[in-house]
Structures are given as C-alpha cells and as structure tokens.
Amino acid sequence: MNAIKLLLFVPFIGFLGLLPLANKVEPYILGMPFLLFWVAFWMVMASVILMIVYKFDPDNEGSDLD
C-alpha cells in the first residue's frame, strides 16, 4: 500500500476513534452542538483527504477524470 493511501485512515479515526472524546453538547460552534459540529467537520475533512489522495496517488496516473 502506498504511503499516501494511509491518509485514508485519518477520517476513520476522526469519526469513530475520537468520537467518545467529542461526545458533549457544550460548547456550541457555529450554532451547532459540539458533537454535530464534530461529525460535520469530519465529513468535510474526509472529502478533502479523498481529493488529496486522488491527486497524489501514483496508481491514478493516466486517468481521464482530471
């Protein structure tokens, strides 16, 4: 497995591994309880990380999706 593909574990750890630490209502961030903000933040971060892996993965050379 390429080293860049190891980035794919980061959202998994953020969503599930650190979720017990984020399980609280206070503080409110952007008008959302902290847990809801945590999940929304990791959804956005997962998309960003997938884009990074797509761009830098050498197995993706010659793809017509660019």
SEPATOR-935151 format. One record per residue (C-alpha): residue number from 0; x, y, z. Coordinates in steps of 0.05 Angstrom, whole numbers, plus 5000, padded with zeros to 4 digits. Layout:
BEGIN
NUM | X | Y | Z
...
***
This chain:
BEGIN
0 | 5000 | 5000 | 5000
1 | 5026 | 5069 | 4983
2 | 5042 | 5117 | 5039
3 | 4992 | 5167 | 5011
4 | 4936 | 5117 | 5019
5 | 4949 | 5115 | 5094
6 | 4916 | 5183 | 5096
7 | 4850 | 5146 | 5085
8 | 4853 | 5122 | 5157
9 | 4852 | 5193 | 5185
10 | 4777 | 5205 | 5174
11 | 4761 | 5136 | 5202
12 | 4800 | 5152 | 5265
13 | 4769 | 5221 | 5270
14 | 4698 | 5196 | 5261
15 | 4699 | 5134 | 5304
16 | 4764 | 5133 | 5345
17 | 4758 | 5203 | 5374
18 | 4682 | 5207 | 5377
19 | 4678 | 5188 | 5451
20 | 4722 | 5247 | 5467
21 | 4676 | 5294 | 5428
22 | 4611 | 5268 | 5458
23 | 4588 | 5332 | 5491
24 | 4537 | 5386 | 5477
25 | 4575 | 5446 | 5502
26 | 4607 | 5488 | 5471
27 | 4564 | 5509 | 5413
28 | 4605 | 5521 | 5349
29 | 4571 | 5557 | 5291
30 | 4505 | 5548 | 5327
31 | 4513 | 5472 | 5329
32 | 4525 | 5428 | 5389
33 | 4597 | 5405 | 5391
34 | 4582 | 5333 | 5371
35 | 4543 | 5355 | 5309
36 | 4599 | 5402 | 5291
37 | 4650 | 5345 | 5300
38 | 4613 | 5300 | 5252
39 | 4603 | 5355 | 5200
40 | 4676 | 5375 | 5206
41 | 4700 | 5304 | 5193
42 | 4653 | 5297 | 5134
43 | 4686 | 5358 | 5102
44 | 4756 | 5334 | 5121
45 | 4741 | 5265 | 5091
46 | 4725 | 5298 | 5025
47 | 4789 | 5339 | 5027
48 | 4831 | 5279 | 5044
49 | 4800 | 5238 | 4988
50 | 4816 | 5294 | 4940
51 | 4888 | 5296 | 4964
52 | 4895 | 5220 | 4956
53 | 4864 | 5223 | 4887
54 | 4913 | 5277 | 4864
55 | 4977 | 5247 | 4892
56 | 4964 | 5172 | 4883
57 | 5013 | 5145 | 4831
58 | 4964 | 5089 | 4814
59 | 4918 | 5143 | 4786
60 | 4965 | 5164 | 4730
61 | 4932 | 5168 | 4662
62 | 4862 | 5173 | 4689
63 | 4813 | 5211 | 4645
64 | 4778 | 5243 | 4705
65 | 4827 | 5301 | 4712
***
